[in-house]
Amino acid sequence: MPVMFNIFLDDAFIHSNNPFFGKLPEAYAISDPIVDVMPIIPVLSFLLAFVWQAAVSFR
C-alpha cells in the first residue's frame, strides 16, 4: 500500500511541474475560463436529471 501511495504522489508531482499539463498554450489563453468549467459539465447534467425527475414527480 505505501508503494502505491508513493507512486501516486510521484505521478502527481511530475504532472504538477510539467507545463504541458499545467496550463494551456498562449494561443488558447482566451478559452482558459471555459476549460476550467468543462469538468463540471457532466456533474451538472447529472443534477439536471434529478431536477427534471423531481419536476415530473419521479414518474
C-alpha distance (Angstrom), angle and dihedral (degrees) to the residues before:
residue distance angle dihedral
M1 . . .
P2 3.83 . .
V3 3.80 89.3 .
M4 3.81 92.0 55.1
F5 3.80 90.7 47.1
N6 3.80 90.2 50.5
I7 3.82 91.5 49.8
F8 3.81 89.8 50.3
L9 3.80 92.4 50.6
D10 3.80 92.9 46.0
D11 3.80 90.4 50.2
A12 3.81 92.1 49.7
F13 3.80 90.4 48.0
I14 3.81 92.0 52.6
H15 3.80 92.9 49.8
S16 3.80 94.3 45.2
N17 3.81 91.5 55.8
N18 3.79 95.1 43.2
P19 3.82 110.7 93.1
F20 3.82 90.1 -153.8
F21 3.80 89.4 68.5
G22 3.79 96.1 30.7
K23 3.79 105.2 62.8
L24 3.76 142.8 -3.9
P25 3.80 122.3 -95.6
E26 3.78 115.3 -91.7
A27 3.80 92.3 -104.8
Y28 3.82 89.9 62.4
A29 3.80 97.2 42.2
I30 3.81 90.5 109.9
S31 3.82 90.4 65.3
D32 3.82 94.8 47.7
P33 3.85 94.8 106.0
I34 3.81 90.2 51.2
V35 3.80 91.8 50.0
D36 3.80 90.0 50.7
V37 3.83 90.7 56.5
M38 3.82 97.8 41.8
P39 3.85 96.9 86.0
I40 3.82 89.5 58.1
I41 3.83 94.3 57.2
P42 3.85 96.3 84.8
V43 3.81 90.0 50.2
L44 3.80 90.7 51.4
S45 3.81 90.2 49.9
F46 3.80 90.1 51.7
L47 3.81 91.2 50.0
L48 3.80 90.9 46.7
A49 3.81 88.9 57.6
F50 3.82 90.2 57.1
V51 3.81 92.6 46.7
W52 3.79 89.8 49.6
Q53 3.80 92.4 49.9
A54 3.80 90.4 47.9
A55 3.80 89.2 52.0
V56 3.81 91.0 55.4
S57 3.83 92.2 41.5
F58 3.83 94.9 -109.8
R59 3.80 94.6 -72.2
